[in-house]
Amino acid sequence: MGKIVYEILNKFFPEIIEINFTAKMEEDLDKIANGEKNWVEVLKEFYNKFKKSLEKTNEILNRDILNEIIIEDKRCPLCNGQLTLIKGKYGIFIGCSNYPNCTYTERIKENADNSGNRSKKR
């Protein structure tokens, strides 16, 4: 599930997971904890920086973004195609982008029922 969240953040909000951003945020949080910075000002700065990205959030959430999420570090074991997230009638799963020529699918562990991988038409 962590990989899925990472892929979504990386595709739609890449600046949030940049090392420089997270390092500065950690520094600001330390300063807030030490009473050196005002938390309201830090949040205003964050909001102003990401205002455009945040305004697009509703648009992003209202469309089916799952088919746009590619699982970067995994390839289909049957055809070496790119694996993507897919929303089906039984929930979210990983499937091959070469469907219908390749019907490989993989359950996401949080949705799995111990049946493991399966190769079945969607």
N, CA and C atoms as a LAMMPS dump frame, in Angstrom:
ITEM: TIMESTEP
0
ITEM: NUMBER OF ATOMS
366
ITEM: BOX BOUNDS ff ff ff
-5.0000000000000000e+02 5.0000000000000000e+02
-5.0000000000000000e+02 5.0000000000000000e+02
-5.0000000000000000e+02 5.0000000000000000e+02
ITEM: ATOMS id mol type element x y z
1 1 1 N 0.828 -1.193 0
2 1 2 C 0 0 0
3 1 3 C 0.873 1.258 0
4 2 1 N 2.003 1.188 0.703
5 2 2 C 2.922 2.32 0.721
6 2 3 C 3.444 2.663 -0.661
7 3 1 N 3.715 1.643 -1.47
8 3 2 C 4.185 1.877 -2.839
9 3 3 C 3.112 2.566 -3.665
10 4 1 N 1.866 2.217 -3.442
11 4 2 C 0.767 2.829 -4.184
12 4 3 C 0.648 4.301 -3.819
13 5 1 N 0.705 4.597 -2.519
14 5 2 C 0.643 5.997 -2.079
15 5 3 C 1.813 6.769 -2.675
16 6 1 N 3.006 6.166 -2.656
17 6 2 C 4.175 6.828 -3.236
18 6 3 C 3.95 7.129 -4.717
19 7 1 N 3.434 6.169 -5.462
20 7 2 C 3.222 6.365 -6.896
21 7 3 C 2.222 7.497 -7.156
22 8 1 N 1.167 7.556 -6.353
23 8 2 C 0.174 8.63 -6.517
24 8 3 C 0.803 9.977 -6.206
25 9 1 N 1.524 10.075 -5.085
26 9 2 C 2.189 11.331 -4.74
27 9 3 C 3.212 11.714 -5.801
28 10 1 N 3.976 10.748 -6.27
29 10 2 C 5.011 11.025 -7.261
30 10 3 C 4.418 11.528 -8.574
31 11 1 N 3.263 10.992 -8.957
32 11 2 C 2.649 11.408 -10.216
33 11 3 C 1.978 12.769 -10.106
34 12 1 N 1.262 13.028 -9.03
35 12 2 C 0.442 14.225 -8.945
36 12 3 C 1.016 15.334 -8.058
37 13 1 N 1.852 14.983 -7.087
38 13 2 C 2.432 15.965 -6.174
39 13 3 C 3.918 15.67 -5.952
40 14 1 N 4.722 15.645 -7.01
41 14 2 C 6.124 15.229 -6.86
42 14 3 C 6.936 16.129 -5.936
43 15 1 N 6.567 17.406 -5.835
44 15 2 C 7.347 18.313 -4.99
45 15 3 C 7.253 17.946 -3.513
46 16 1 N 6.177 17.281 -3.109
47 16 2 C 5.997 16.916 -1.706
48 16 3 C 6.983 15.838 -1.267
49 17 1 N 7.412 14.986 -2.185
50 17 2 C 8.314 13.898 -1.791
51 17 3 C 9.766 14.168 -2.167
52 18 1 N 10.079 15.388 -2.591
53 18 2 C 11.466 15.744 -2.859
54 18 3 C 12.242 15.825 -1.546
55 19 1 N 13.488 15.405 -1.58
56 19 2 C 14.32 15.373 -0.377
57 19 3 C 14.475 16.763 0.223
58 20 1 N 14.698 17.777 -0.61
59 20 2 C 14.876 19.14 -0.084
60 20 3 C 13.616 19.634 0.621
61 21 1 N 12.451 19.296 0.053
62 21 2 C 11.201 19.715 0.683
63 21 3 C 11.033 19.053 2.035
64 22 1 N 11.229 17.745 2.082
65 22 2 C 11.023 17.035 3.351
66 22 3 C 12.053 17.459 4.393
67 23 1 N 13.285 17.742 3.965
68 23 2 C 14.315 18.201 4.908
69 23 3 C 13.938 19.56 5.496
70 24 1 N 13.46 20.482 4.645
71 24 2 C 13.057 21.803 5.134
72 24 3 C 11.844 21.68 6.057
73 25 1 N 10.891 20.834 5.702
74 25 2 C 9.707 20.656 6.539
75 25 3 C 10.107 20.091 7.897
76 26 1 N 11.011 19.133 7.905
77 26 2 C 11.475 18.563 9.182
78 26 3 C 12.161 19.641 10.026
79 27 1 N 12.954 20.484 9.376
80 27 2 C 13.616 21.58 10.073
81 27 3 C 12.588 22.558 10.658
82 28 1 N 11.573 22.891 9.853
83 28 2 C 10.52 23.793 10.333
84 28 3 C 9.747 23.184 11.502
85 29 1 N 9.461 21.89 11.432
86 29 2 C 8.74 21.223 12.516
87 29 3 C 9.566 21.22 13.806
88 30 1 N 10.875 21.028 13.665
89 30 2 C 11.749 21.107 14.842
90 30 3 C 11.712 22.509 15.451
91 31 1 N 11.724 23.529 14.586
92 31 2 C 11.68 24.909 15.065
93 31 3 C 10.345 25.217 15.743
94 32 1 N 9.267 24.652 15.231
95 32 2 C 7.957 24.823 15.874
96 32 3 C 7.987 24.182 17.262
97 33 1 N 8.525 22.963 17.33
98 33 2 C 8.598 22.24 18.605
99 33 3 C 9.45 22.991 19.629
100 34 1 N 10.471 23.7 19.154
101 34 2 C 11.359 24.457 20.043
102 34 3 C 10.874 25.884 20.296
103 35 1 N 9.723 26.24 19.745
104 35 2 C 9.173 27.568 19.941
105 35 3 C 9.859 28.652 19.12
106 36 1 N 10.634 28.259 18.117
107 36 2 C 11.359 29.219 17.285
108 36 3 C 10.557 29.677 16.062
109 37 1 N 9.513 28.938 15.711
110 37 2 C 8.685 29.283 14.557
111 37 3 C 7.228 29.121 14.931
112 38 1 N 6.39 29.922 14.279
113 38 2 C 4.955 29.875 14.494
114 38 3 C 4.347 28.847 13.541
115 39 1 N 3.585 27.886 14.072
116 39 2 C 3.04 26.819 13.241
117 39 3 C 2.065 27.344 12.196
118 40 1 N 1.34 28.419 12.51
119 40 2 C 0.4 28.993 11.55
120 40 3 C 1.16 29.523 10.335
121 41 1 N 2.28 30.187 10.583
122 41 2 C 3.089 30.727 9.477
123 41 3 C 3.654 29.601 8.613
124 42 1 N 4.076 28.507 9.229
125 42 2 C 4.601 27.369 8.475
126 42 3 C 3.507 26.776 7.596
127 43 1 N 2.31 26.634 8.14
128 43 2 C 1.197 26.105 7.343
129 43 3 C 0.815 27.044 6.207
130 44 1 N 0.836 28.366 6.464
131 44 2 C 0.547 29.335 5.396
132 44 3 C 1.57 29.215 4.272
133 45 1 N 2.828 29.102 4.655
134 45 2 C 3.899 28.958 3.659
135 45 3 C 3.692 27.69 2.84
136 46 1 N 3.366 26.587 3.525
137 46 2 C 3.103 25.315 2.835
138 46 3 C 1.927 25.466 1.881
139 47 1 N 0.836 26.013 2.369
140 47 2 C -0.362 26.154 1.552
141 47 3 C -0.103 27.033 0.33
142 48 1 N 0.55 28.174 0.535
143 48 2 C 0.81 29.071 -0.586
144 48 3 C 1.691 28.413 -1.644
145 49 1 N 2.648 27.616 -1.21
146 49 2 C 3.549 26.934 -2.145
147 49 3 C 2.807 25.898 -2.987
148 50 1 N 1.852 25.216 -2.374
149 50 2 C 1.171 24.126 -3.057
150 50 3 C -0.276 24.437 -3.417
151 51 1 N -0.63 25.71 -3.404
152 51 2 C -2.017 26.11 -3.642
153 51 3 C -2.549 25.558 -4.965
154 52 1 N -1.783 25.697 -6.03
155 52 2 C -2.238 25.209 -7.33
156 52 3 C -2.41 23.694 -7.324
157 53 1 N -1.453 22.985 -6.712
158 53 2 C -1.566 21.527 -6.632
159 53 3 C -2.778 21.124 -5.8
160 54 1 N -2.991 21.825 -4.694
161 54 2 C -4.121 21.492 -3.828
162 54 3 C -5.454 21.782 -4.505
163 55 1 N -5.499 22.835 -5.321
164 55 2 C -6.739 23.156 -6.033
165 55 3 C -7.076 22.085 -7.065
166 56 1 N -6.068 21.391 -7.575
167 56 2 C -6.302 20.33 -8.548
168 56 3 C -6.724 19.018 -7.884
169 57 1 N -6.64 18.957 -6.558
170 57 2 C -6.932 17.712 -5.857
171 57 3 C -8.332 17.192 -6.155
172 58 1 N -9.347 18.049 -6.105
173 58 2 C -10.713 17.591 -6.393
174 58 3 C -10.828 17.042 -7.796
175 59 1 N -10.204 17.717 -8.748
176 59 2 C -10.231 17.227 -10.122
177 59 3 C -9.597 15.842 -10.212
178 60 1 N -8.456 15.691 -9.538
179 60 2 C -7.742 14.417 -9.558
180 60 3 C -8.563 13.324 -8.884
181 61 1 N -9.134 13.642 -7.723
182 61 2 C -9.901 12.635 -6.986
183 61 3 C -11.205 12.268 -7.673
184 62 1 N -11.752 13.159 -8.487
185 62 2 C -13.016 12.885 -9.153
186 62 3 C -12.86 12.089 -10.441
187 63 1 N -11.646 11.884 -10.899
188 63 2 C -11.482 11.061 -12.098
189 63 3 C -10.819 9.756 -11.703
190 64 1 N -10.89 8.798 -12.582
191 64 2 C -10.309 7.49 -12.283
192 64 3 C -8.809 7.551 -12.523
193 65 1 N -8.06 7.849 -11.455
194 65 2 C -6.615 8.021 -11.598
195 65 3 C -5.863 6.702 -11.535
196 66 1 N -6.506 5.647 -11.117
197 66 2 C -5.78 4.404 -10.896
198 66 3 C -5.107 3.896 -12.154
199 67 1 N -5.778 3.976 -13.303
200 67 2 C -5.182 3.47 -14.53
201 67 3 C -3.989 4.311 -14.979
202 68 1 N -3.789 5.461 -14.349
203 68 2 C -2.644 6.308 -14.671
204 68 3 C -1.447 6.001 -13.772
205 69 1 N -1.631 5.153 -12.776
206 69 2 C -0.566 4.85 -11.825
207 69 3 C 0.179 3.606 -12.273
208 70 1 N 1.443 3.788 -12.603
209 70 2 C 2.298 2.688 -13.042
210 70 3 C 3.12 2.219 -11.852
211 71 1 N 3.206 0.913 -11.669
212 71 2 C 4.032 0.337 -10.616
213 71 3 C 5.46 0.274 -11.181
214 72 1 N 6.276 1.245 -10.798
215 72 2 C 7.588 1.453 -11.423
216 72 3 C 8.547 0.277 -11.264
217 73 1 N 8.555 -0.361 -10.103
218 73 2 C 9.591 -1.36 -9.843
219 73 3 C 9.143 -2.795 -10.127
220 74 1 N 8.032 -2.963 -10.834
221 74 2 C 7.549 -4.316 -11.128
222 74 3 C 7.167 -4.427 -12.594
223 75 1 N 7.462 -5.566 -13.171
224 75 2 C 7.065 -5.873 -14.542
225 75 3 C 6.219 -7.142 -14.513
226 76 1 N 5.407 -7.314 -15.525
227 76 2 C 4.562 -8.507 -15.625
228 76 3 C 5.444 -9.739 -15.79
229 77 1 N 5.246 -10.762 -14.962
230 77 2 C 6.062 -11.969 -15.075
231 77 3 C 5.715 -12.815 -16.298
232 78 1 N 4.562 -12.565 -16.917
233 78 2 C 4.163 -13.349 -18.089
234 78 3 C 4.672 -12.751 -19.401
235 79 1 N 4.599 -11.419 -19.532
236 79 2 C 4.955 -10.797 -20.815
237 79 3 C 5.942 -9.645 -20.686
238 80 1 N 6.366 -9.345 -19.466
239 80 2 C 7.278 -8.23 -19.171
240 80 3 C 6.642 -6.863 -19.44
241 81 1 N 5.319 -6.812 -19.517
242 81 2 C 4.611 -5.548 -19.706
243 81 3 C 4.643 -4.712 -18.429
244 82 1 N 4.216 -3.475 -18.555
245 82 2 C 4.179 -2.567 -17.403
246 82 3 C 2.972 -2.908 -16.534
247 83 1 N 3.159 -2.95 -15.215
248 83 2 C 2.048 -3.199 -14.304
249 83 3 C 1.454 -1.873 -13.852
250 84 1 N 0.115 -1.828 -13.776
251 84 2 C -0.598 -0.628 -13.358
252 84 3 C -1.648 -0.997 -12.318
253 85 1 N -2.172 0.011 -11.635
254 85 2 C -3.283 -0.207 -10.718
255 85 3 C -4.572 -0.219 -11.522
256 86 1 N -5.483 -1.075 -11.129
257 86 2 C -6.763 -1.192 -11.815
258 86 3 C -7.865 -1.285 -10.772
259 87 1 N -8.955 -0.579 -11.028
260 87 2 C -10.11 -0.645 -10.139
261 87 3 C -11.137 -1.567 -10.785
262 88 1 N -11.411 -2.674 -10.103
263 88 2 C -12.374 -3.64 -10.602
264 88 3 C -13.572 -3.743 -9.679
265 89 1 N -14.493 -4.626 -10.018
266 89 2 C -15.703 -4.738 -9.206
267 89 3 C -15.438 -5.324 -7.825
268 90 1 N -14.283 -5.972 -7.627
269 90 2 C -13.942 -6.531 -6.324
270 90 3 C -12.879 -5.712 -5.594
271 91 1 N -12.57 -4.531 -6.104
272 91 2 C -11.585 -3.673 -5.456
273 91 3 C -10.43 -3.338 -6.37
274 92 1 N -9.383 -2.812 -5.782
275 92 2 C -8.209 -2.382 -6.524
276 92 3 C -7.22 -3.538 -6.597
277 93 1 N -6.618 -3.713 -7.779
278 93 2 C -5.619 -4.746 -7.956
279 93 3 C -4.568 -4.268 -8.946
280 94 1 N -3.508 -5.041 -9.076
281 94 2 C -2.44 -4.751 -10.028
282 94 3 C -2.669 -5.62 -11.254
283 95 1 N -2.559 -5.016 -12.428
284 95 2 C -2.753 -5.767 -13.661
285 95 3 C -1.782 -5.335 -14.734
286 96 1 N -1.658 -6.144 -15.75
287 96 2 C -0.745 -5.882 -16.854
288 96 3 C -1.359 -4.864 -17.811
289 97 1 N -0.532 -3.93 -18.262
290 97 2 C -0.999 -2.904 -19.2
291 97 3 C -1.23 -3.478 -20.594
292 98 1 N -0.814 -4.708 -20.837
293 98 2 C -1.017 -5.337 -22.15
294 98 3 C -2.343 -6.096 -22.253
295 99 1 N -3.235 -5.854 -21.291
296 99 2 C -4.561 -6.464 -21.35
297 99 3 C -5.27 -5.946 -22.608
298 100 1 N -5.971 -6.709 -23.383
299 100 2 C -6.427 -8.084 -23.149
300 100 3 C -5.479 -9.172 -23.641
301 101 1 N -4.353 -8.792 -24.269
302 101 2 C -3.41 -9.815 -24.739
303 101 3 C -2.773 -10.572 -23.583
304 102 1 N -2.621 -9.917 -22.458
305 102 2 C -2.08 -10.553 -21.258
306 102 3 C -3.083 -10.326 -20.121
307 103 1 N -3.437 -11.384 -19.436
308 103 2 C -4.463 -11.278 -18.387
309 103 3 C -3.883 -11.419 -16.977
310 104 1 N -2.581 -11.17 -16.826
311 104 2 C -1.962 -11.286 -15.505
312 104 3 C -2.545 -10.244 -14.553
313 105 1 N -2.893 -10.68 -13.358
314 105 2 C -3.317 -9.777 -12.295
315 105 3 C -2.664 -10.223 -10.993
316 106 1 N -2.59 -9.298 -10.066
317 106 2 C -1.989 -9.572 -8.764
318 106 3 C -2.801 -8.825 -7.714
319 107 1 N -3.163 -9.517 -6.671
320 107 2 C -3.901 -8.869 -5.588
321 107 3 C -2.974 -7.979 -4.775
322 108 1 N -3.532 -6.912 -4.257
323 108 2 C -2.808 -6.064 -3.318
324 108 3 C -2.994 -6.696 -1.956
325 109 1 N -1.922 -6.855 -1.202
326 109 2 C -1.963 -7.623 0.051
327 109 3 C -3.101 -7.232 0.972
328 110 1 N -3.395 -5.941 1.102
329 110 2 C -4.474 -5.51 1.994
330 110 3 C -5.834 -6.022 1.538
331 111 1 N -5.969 -6.344 0.231
332 111 2 C -7.228 -6.859 -0.305
333 111 3 C -7.193 -8.373 -0.507
334 112 1 N -6.052 -9.007 -0.251
335 112 2 C -5.884 -10.417 -0.569
336 112 3 C -6.633 -11.309 0.409
337 113 1 N -6.961 -12.5 -0.09
338 113 2 C -7.641 -13.49 0.745
339 113 3 C -6.836 -14.784 0.812
340 114 1 N -5.513 -14.68 0.764
341 114 2 C -4.573 -15.799 0.82
342 114 3 C -4.56 -16.647 -0.427
343 115 1 N -5.253 -16.247 -1.493
344 115 2 C -5.227 -17.039 -2.704
345 115 3 C -4.037 -16.699 -3.588
346 116 1 N -3.28 -15.678 -3.225
347 116 2 C -2.063 -15.33 -3.96
348 116 3 C -2.353 -14.715 -5.308
349 117 1 N -1.381 -14.851 -6.217
350 117 2 C -1.532 -14.294 -7.548
351 117 3 C -2.54 -15.1 -8.353
352 118 1 N -3.105 -14.45 -9.343
353 118 2 C -4.055 -15.134 -10.191
354 118 3 C -3.926 -14.584 -11.595
355 119 1 N -4.272 -15.366 -12.54
356 119 2 C -4.297 -14.903 -13.927
357 119 3 C -5.699 -15.163 -14.428
358 120 1 N -6.495 -14.116 -14.487
359 120 2 C -7.921 -14.234 -14.77
360 120 3 C -8.354 -13.004 -15.545
361 121 1 N -9.319 -13.173 -16.421
362 121 2 C -9.827 -12.032 -17.181
363 121 3 C -10.517 -11.075 -16.26
364 122 1 N -10.381 -9.759 -16.562
365 122 2 C -11.047 -8.729 -15.781
366 122 3 C -12.368 -8.412 -16.405
